[in-house]
């Protein structure tokens, strides 16, 4: 396979560029990412539909990855409970090397093709669940091994990668291959490739949560009220929905604990 993510940057002598030239170059490359994602929306649709169907029937969603890709999976998973009010174990992000690797690189963690399945066993993953492998290169052994074993155990598999035709895509029932081209800084896949993966993860998890009924209209009615900003946001939602004043809406929100329950309380 041709690893476009490792090809040489089209920008030369960037160490001699001015700050403004560097910033413009990075921004020009970043502008291409949404268009690359747009080209694979049909792939994302198939993956999102399959994941939503499994989760509607009680399954969970797991992400596995190494380095930047692993961190992005952890971030997306960790944001689902506060945003959508779902249990913490509905969407799980696992990074090669464990939680330590979120902040510090763990040497050779991504090269172990057996460890991902061992990590998944801690969560008792089974055939009702979904597993998505994240790897810009599309060749990370940790991810390949996890997907391979998952498929053998009847688990739905998908991936988000930035090269076409790699072994990770081959192990995925629903591959998403977003080809963003060479990075501004040769091989630095935390840049365009990471941005592409983040965009797709946003699309995937948000779409799935909407299909799971965790959004009403365009509002996050099940979000957790963990700070003053979110309480105020929730109060505004209740006000808009019930056409009542701020004080009354805030009282209902605090009493019932969520926008959904506060609104539904008036219909009883």
Helices and strands as residue ranges (DSSP letters): G 4-6, G 14-16, H 19-30, H 33-39, H 41-56, E 61-65, H 67-84, E 91-95, H 100-103, G 109-111, H 115-121, E 130-135, H 141-152, E 156-161, H 167-170, E 174-177, H 192-211, H 228-242, H 246-256, H 259-265
